[in-house]
Every structure is written in C-alpha cells, then in structure tokens.
Amino acid sequence: MTAAGALTARRIRELRGAKEPPDPWRPVAALSEEERLAGAGPPVVAPSLTLFLAGAECPFTCVFCDLWRHTLEGATPEGAVAEQVRRALAGLPGVEREALAGGVLKLYNASNFFDPRAVPPSDLPVVAGLARPFGRIVVECHPRLVLGPGAELWRRFAGLLDGRLEVAMGLETVHPEAFGGLGKGMALEDFARAAAALRNEGADVRAFVLVGVPRVPAEEAVAWAVRSAAHAFEAGACHVALIPLRSGNGALEELAGRGELSFPSLDDLEEALERSLDLPAARAGAVVTADLWDLERLAACSSCLSARRERLRRANLRGRLEPPGPCAACGFGRGAGAAGAGR
C-alpha cells in the first residue's frame, strides 16, 4: 500500500508543526450555507449547516492532511461531541433553526465519526436526537473503518436517525502509483467495497477527490481528478467534492522540494470542476462541487478572485459553470490563451 520512496508515517509526523488543541466541549466552528442535492431534473438546493467538531486525531497518517492541527491529544471525552452539537444548534437564531428544518447537517470532526476514540458510542443516540430536524446527516469516515471496526456503529447510527445518513470518504485519487504514497492505510478497492456496504444498508456516499496529488505531473493533475471523480460515481457516490491540494503541513513542502509535487492553480480547480460536471453521472443528477476554502492560496491574480469564487459557488449550486467575465488585470476570460476562456 506504500509506494517506493514515499514518506513514512513517522517522517510525516516529524515534519508537522505544533497543534492548536481545541476545547472538547465546544464546536470549533459552524458554517451555514446552501447545498445542491443529488437527483435528476432541475437543481434542488437545500439549507446546510456544517459543524466542525473537536475530537481525537485520526489514526491514519495521510501525507496531504492538515486536519490534525485542531484535534485533541487524547481520546474525545464521553459526552463531548453531543454537547458540541447541542451548543451549536442552541446558539442558532430561531429563524435560522426554522430555515434549516429538513436541510443538511454536516458533522465534520477532522477524523472518523465511527471511530470510538473520536466519537464515543454513547454520544450517538444523543446526536441522532439532536439531528432530528434535518433531512440528511453527513459525517466523515475512513473506508477501512466503514468496513471493519466502525461497521456496527454506522449501522446503529443510521437506524437512530430520522433523516438519511451520508458518509463522506476520502478516495483522493485513482492514480495507481500516487495512491500508494498517500499514507491512507488502505487499498484502492476498499473505497468501492465500503461504498457498496453503505449503499446496501440505505446510506449515501460522498467522495473527496484531490486536485493535485504528489507524484502526479502537474499537466496531468486535472485529468486524474476527473478520472477519480468518475471512479467515485461508478462506485455509487452521489456527491463528489473536489478539493485542491494545499500547502502548509510540512510533508507536502518536502515533496515539493524533491520535485515530486506541484500545487494546483485556480485554473486547475475550475477545469476539474467543468470536466467533472460533464461526466455521465453528473449529467444524470449526481453532484460535483469545488471546495472554496482558502481559495486565495490558489489564485495568481487578486483582481478577479472574488468574481471567480462567486462563479464557482454558483456552479456548486446550479451544476453548471457559467462563462467567465474578463479580468483587465490578468486577462482571465479573454481569448484562447486565458484560463477558462470559452467556458
């Protein structure tokens, strides 16, 4: 599962900076937005609340991950996750709680929701009760835990929910050599196996796909992201989130210094989204979105960044990428040589 020359888990951890451990009894952050739901026909957009929860660090050591920064040194205390969700929901204005009814609740804990060390099993019934107003509950979990130690937990949690469970799993890439160097602790086929297990029990699947992967040449980054999105859809995912590889965790800088990595540009993310939206599954109603977090780190021009961010946001909701407006500063959107021209 490890490619020759790949960084070891020990080396990845040596290259990390310092942690900023959160308060285990308070959510790290909350984000209200809208999200397009999978389904044939005109786009259906639902209100969405994302809660970023504090908890134990993920036991896997992926080379690209920076989520460990805001995790606890030890196990999550019993009752802490339920208390974080309760506080977040109680802190919403009444009008916002009403608007979110029937919408999407995303519980992202920077680890695995069905790892007992990260989310104590005794918290699951309380969280399920708190999630009752929502029509869809999205959590994140590693495929190996979905298939193994966490299988009983996700089945139990799904049975406790009034809404539909959706499990987000990291596929990252289907590039055969690059996948083995990511440190994911799994085989590529584990994603499809986990997706099948979830779907057989009535749960939905979301996939995380990287745009830009170590050991994939820069000129091939978009093509492999699109291939990976297609693979996720073939495995039964109803939603693919395209996430640009971001610097800052130490390990990626070492790989870049070796010449084994080029970070993606905003052009790459836009092209990956456009081409993935043209996949048969996406045309039939599956969802593809571009992650807009920290987008300024990808942009070469600050003048058109705001307009390009808004263009991607609308594409996430509508399922189509509009033609770009021209930028006088960098020429974006002008002529055949500009990134995104003719879209």
C-alpha positions as CSV (number, residue, x, y, z in Angstrom):
1,M,0.0,0.0,0.0
2,T,3.0,2.3,0.2
3,A,4.8,3.5,-2.9
4,A,8.6,3.2,-3.2
5,G,10.1,6.5,-2.0
6,A,7.0,7.6,-0.2
7,L,7.3,9.4,3.2
8,T,6.8,7.1,6.2
9,A,4.1,7.9,8.8
10,R,6.9,8.7,11.2
11,R,8.5,11.2,8.8
12,I,5.2,12.9,8.1
13,R,4.6,13.4,11.8
14,E,8.2,14.7,12.2
15,L,7.5,17.4,9.6
16,R,4.4,18.7,11.3
17,G,4.2,22.0,13.2
18,A,2.6,22.5,16.6
19,K,-1.0,21.6,17.3
20,E,-3.7,24.0,18.5
21,P,-5.8,21.7,20.6
22,P,-9.5,22.9,20.8
23,D,-11.9,22.9,23.7
24,P,-13.5,19.4,23.6
25,W,-16.8,20.8,24.8
26,R,-17.3,23.5,22.2
27,P,-17.5,23.2,18.4
28,V,-14.5,24.6,16.5
29,A,-16.8,26.5,14.1
30,A,-20.1,26.4,12.4
31,L,-21.0,27.4,8.8
32,S,-24.4,28.0,7.3
33,E,-24.7,27.8,3.5
34,E,-26.7,26.1,0.8
35,E,-26.1,22.8,-0.9
36,R,-27.4,21.2,-4.0
37,L,-28.9,17.7,-3.6
38,A,-28.4,14.8,-5.9
39,G,-31.3,14.0,-8.2
40,A,-32.5,14.2,-11.8
41,G,-34.2,17.2,-13.1
42,P,-33.8,20.9,-12.2
43,P,-31.3,21.6,-9.3
44,V,-32.7,21.3,-5.8
45,V,-30.9,23.4,-3.2
46,A,-31.3,22.9,0.5
47,P,-30.1,24.8,3.5
48,S,-27.0,23.3,5.1
49,L,-25.3,23.6,8.4
50,T,-21.7,22.4,8.8
51,L,-20.4,21.9,12.3
52,F,-16.6,21.5,12.7
53,L,-16.3,19.4,15.8
54,A,-13.4,19.0,18.2
55,G,-12.2,15.4,18.9
56,A,-9.4,12.9,18.8
57,E,-6.9,12.8,16.0
58,C,-7.4,10.4,13.1
59,P,-5.2,7.2,13.5
60,F,-4.2,7.3,9.8
61,T,-1.3,9.5,8.7
62,C,-2.1,10.8,5.2
63,V,0.7,12.8,3.6
64,F,-1.7,15.6,2.5
65,C,-3.7,16.1,5.7
66,D,-3.6,19.2,7.9
67,L,-6.7,18.4,9.9
68,W,-4.6,17.1,12.8
69,R,-3.8,20.8,13.8
70,H,-7.1,21.2,15.6
71,T,-7.5,17.8,17.3
72,L,-7.1,16.6,20.9
73,E,-4.0,14.9,22.2
74,G,-6.1,12.1,23.6
75,A,-9.5,10.4,23.2
76,T,-12.6,12.6,23.0
77,P,-14.3,12.7,26.4
78,E,-17.6,10.9,26.6
79,G,-20.5,13.3,26.1
80,A,-18.3,16.0,24.4
81,V,-19.4,15.5,20.8
82,A,-23.1,15.5,21.8
83,E,-22.5,18.7,23.9
84,Q,-20.8,20.4,21.0
85,V,-23.7,19.7,18.6
86,R,-26.2,20.8,21.3
87,R,-24.4,24.1,21.9
88,A,-24.1,24.8,18.2
89,L,-27.8,24.2,17.5
90,A,-28.9,26.1,20.6
91,G,-26.8,29.1,19.5
92,L,-28.6,29.5,16.2
93,P,-31.2,32.2,16.0
94,G,-34.8,30.8,15.9
95,V,-35.4,31.9,12.3
96,E,-32.2,30.1,11.2
97,R,-33.3,26.9,13.0
98,E,-36.6,27.0,11.2
99,A,-34.9,27.6,7.9
100,L,-32.6,24.6,8.4
101,A,-35.5,22.2,9.1
102,G,-35.4,19.4,6.5
103,G,-32.0,20.5,5.3
104,V,-28.5,19.1,5.5
105,L,-26.4,18.8,8.7
106,K,-22.7,18.0,8.2
107,L,-20.8,16.8,11.3
108,Y,-17.1,17.0,10.4
109,N,-14.8,16.0,13.2
110,A,-11.4,16.1,11.5
111,S,-11.2,12.4,12.0
112,N,-13.6,9.4,11.7
113,F,-17.1,9.7,13.0
114,F,-17.3,5.9,13.6
115,D,-14.0,5.6,15.5
116,P,-15.0,5.2,19.2
117,R,-11.9,7.1,20.2
118,A,-13.1,10.1,18.2
119,V,-16.8,9.9,18.8
120,P,-17.8,7.9,21.9
121,P,-20.5,5.4,21.0
122,S,-22.7,6.6,23.9
123,D,-22.9,10.0,22.2
124,L,-24.5,8.6,19.0
125,P,-28.1,8.4,20.3
126,V,-28.0,11.9,21.7
127,V,-26.5,13.3,18.4
128,A,-29.2,11.4,16.4
129,G,-31.9,13.0,18.6
130,L,-30.4,16.5,18.1
131,A,-30.2,15.9,14.3
132,R,-33.9,15.0,14.1
133,P,-35.0,18.2,12.3
134,F,-32.6,17.6,9.4
135,G,-33.4,15.5,6.3
136,R,-29.8,14.5,5.6
137,I,-26.9,14.0,8.0
138,V,-23.3,13.9,6.5
139,V,-20.4,12.5,8.5
140,E,-16.8,11.6,7.5
141,C,-15.2,8.2,8.0
142,H,-12.2,6.2,6.5
143,P,-13.3,3.3,4.3
144,R,-11.4,0.8,6.4
145,L,-13.4,1.8,9.5
146,V,-16.6,1.6,7.5
147,L,-15.7,-1.9,6.5
148,G,-14.3,-3.0,9.9
149,P,-14.4,-1.7,13.5
150,G,-16.9,1.1,12.7
151,A,-19.4,-1.0,10.8
152,E,-21.6,-1.7,13.8
153,L,-21.5,2.0,14.8
154,W,-22.6,3.4,11.4
155,R,-25.4,0.9,11.1
156,R,-26.6,1.7,14.6
157,F,-26.4,5.5,13.9
158,A,-28.3,5.2,10.6
159,G,-31.0,3.3,12.4
160,L,-31.3,6.1,15.0
161,L,-31.7,8.9,12.5
162,D,-35.0,10.3,11.2
163,G,-33.1,11.7,8.2
164,R,-30.8,9.9,5.7
165,L,-27.2,9.1,6.5
166,E,-24.5,10.1,4.1
167,V,-20.9,9.1,4.7
168,A,-18.1,11.1,3.2
169,M,-15.0,9.1,2.4
170,G,-11.6,10.1,1.0
171,L,-10.9,8.5,-2.3
172,E,-8.3,11.2,-3.2
173,T,-7.0,9.7,-6.5
174,V,-7.1,6.6,-8.6
175,H,-3.6,7.2,-10.0
176,P,-2.1,3.7,-9.3
177,E,1.4,4.9,-8.2
178,A,0.4,8.1,-6.5
179,F,-2.4,6.4,-4.4
180,G,0.2,4.2,-2.6
181,G,2.2,7.2,-1.5
182,L,-0.6,9.0,0.3
183,G,-0.4,7.0,3.5
184,K,-4.1,6.2,3.6
185,G,-3.6,2.8,5.1
186,M,-6.0,1.2,2.6
187,A,-6.1,-0.4,-0.8
188,L,-7.8,1.4,-3.7
189,E,-10.6,-1.2,-3.9
190,D,-11.5,-0.5,-0.2
191,F,-13.4,2.6,-1.3
192,A,-15.7,0.7,-3.6
193,R,-16.2,-2.0,-1.0
194,A,-17.1,0.5,1.7
195,A,-19.4,2.4,-0.7
196,A,-21.2,-0.8,-1.6
197,A,-21.7,-1.7,2.1
198,L,-23.2,1.7,2.9
199,R,-25.5,1.7,-0.1
200,N,-26.7,-1.8,0.6
201,E,-27.9,-0.5,4.0
202,G,-29.6,2.5,2.5
203,A,-26.9,5.1,3.3
204,D,-25.5,7.5,0.7
205,V,-21.9,8.1,-0.2
206,R,-19.9,11.3,-0.7
207,A,-16.3,11.2,-2.1
208,F,-13.4,13.5,-1.5
209,V,-11.2,13.8,-4.6
210,L,-7.9,15.8,-4.7
211,V,-7.0,18.2,-7.5
212,G,-3.2,17.9,-7.5
213,V,-1.6,14.8,-6.0
214,P,2.1,14.1,-5.1
215,R,3.8,12.1,-7.9
216,V,1.2,13.1,-10.5
217,P,2.7,15.5,-13.1
218,A,1.2,19.0,-13.0
219,E,0.0,18.7,-16.5
220,E,-1.9,15.5,-15.6
221,A,-3.5,16.8,-12.4
222,V,-6.8,17.7,-13.8
223,A,-7.2,14.6,-15.9
224,W,-6.6,12.4,-12.9
225,A,-9.0,14.3,-10.8
226,V,-11.7,13.8,-13.4
227,R,-10.9,10.1,-13.6
228,S,-11.1,9.8,-9.9
229,A,-14.5,11.6,-9.8
230,A,-15.7,9.1,-12.5
231,H,-14.4,6.2,-10.4
232,A,-16.3,7.5,-7.3
233,F,-19.5,7.8,-9.3
234,E,-19.1,4.3,-10.6
235,A,-18.7,3.1,-7.0
236,G,-22.1,4.7,-6.2
237,A,-21.2,8.1,-4.8
238,C,-24.0,10.6,-5.2
239,H,-21.7,13.6,-4.5
240,V,-18.0,14.3,-5.3
241,A,-16.2,17.2,-3.6
242,L,-13.1,18.3,-5.5
243,I,-10.5,19.6,-3.0
244,P,-7.4,21.4,-4.2
245,L,-4.2,20.2,-2.6
246,R,-3.0,22.9,-0.2
247,S,0.5,23.6,1.2
248,G,1.3,24.1,4.9
249,N,1.6,20.7,6.6
250,G,5.3,20.2,6.2
251,A,5.2,16.9,4.4
252,L,3.9,18.4,1.2
253,E,6.7,21.1,1.3
254,E,9.3,18.3,1.5
255,L,7.8,16.5,-1.5
256,A,7.6,19.8,-3.4
257,G,11.3,20.3,-2.6
258,R,12.1,16.9,-4.1
259,G,10.3,17.9,-7.3
260,E,7.6,15.3,-6.7
261,L,4.7,17.8,-6.3
262,S,3.3,20.9,-7.9
263,F,0.5,22.6,-6.1
264,P,-2.7,23.2,-8.3
265,S,-3.8,26.6,-9.5
266,L,-7.3,28.1,-9.5
267,D,-7.3,27.3,-13.3
268,D,-6.9,23.6,-12.4
269,L,-9.7,23.6,-10.0
270,E,-12.1,25.3,-12.4
271,E,-11.2,23.0,-15.2
272,A,-11.5,19.9,-13.0
273,L,-15.0,21.1,-12.0
274,E,-16.1,21.8,-15.5
275,R,-14.9,18.5,-16.9
276,S,-16.4,16.5,-13.9
277,L,-19.7,18.2,-14.4
278,D,-19.7,16.8,-17.9
279,L,-19.4,13.2,-16.6
280,P,-22.4,11.0,-17.4
281,A,-23.3,10.6,-13.7
282,A,-23.2,14.3,-13.1
283,R,-25.4,15.0,-16.1
284,A,-27.9,12.4,-14.7
285,G,-28.2,14.2,-11.4
286,A,-25.1,13.4,-9.2
287,V,-23.4,16.4,-7.6
288,V,-19.9,17.7,-8.2
289,T,-18.7,20.6,-6.1
290,A,-15.4,22.5,-5.8
291,D,-14.1,23.2,-2.3
292,L,-13.8,27.0,-1.9
293,W,-11.9,27.0,1.4
294,D,-8.7,29.2,1.2
295,L,-9.2,29.8,-2.5
296,E,-6.9,32.8,-2.4
297,R,-3.9,30.5,-2.0
298,L,-4.6,29.1,-5.5
299,A,-5.1,32.4,-7.2
300,A,-2.4,34.2,-9.2
301,C,-4.5,37.4,-9.5
302,S,-6.3,39.1,-6.7
303,S,-8.3,41.3,-9.0
304,C,-10.6,38.6,-10.4
305,L,-10.5,36.2,-7.3
306,S,-13.8,37.4,-5.9
307,A,-15.6,37.0,-9.2
308,R,-14.1,33.6,-9.8
309,R,-15.0,32.5,-6.3
310,E,-18.6,33.5,-6.9
311,R,-18.6,31.8,-10.3
312,L,-17.6,28.5,-8.6
313,R,-20.1,29.0,-5.8
314,R,-22.9,29.3,-8.4
315,A,-21.7,26.3,-10.2
316,N,-21.8,24.3,-7.0
317,L,-25.5,25.1,-6.6
318,R,-26.6,25.0,-10.2
319,G,-24.5,22.2,-11.6
320,R,-23.0,24.2,-14.5
321,L,-20.1,26.6,-14.9
322,E,-21.0,29.9,-16.5
323,P,-18.7,31.6,-18.9
324,P,-16.2,33.8,-17.0
325,G,-16.1,37.5,-17.0
326,P,-12.9,39.2,-18.3
327,C,-10.2,40.4,-16.0
328,A,-8.4,43.6,-17.1
329,A,-5.5,42.8,-14.7
330,C,-4.6,39.3,-15.8
331,G,-6.6,38.6,-18.9
332,F,-8.6,35.8,-17.4
333,G,-11.6,35.1,-19.6
334,R,-10.1,36.8,-22.6
335,G,-9.1,34.9,-25.8
336,A,-8.0,31.3,-26.2
337,G,-4.9,31.6,-24.1
338,A,-6.7,32.7,-20.9
339,A,-7.7,30.1,-18.3
340,G,-11.3,29.4,-18.5
341,A,-11.8,31.0,-21.9
342,G,-14.8,29.8,-23.8
343,R,-16.4,28.1,-20.9
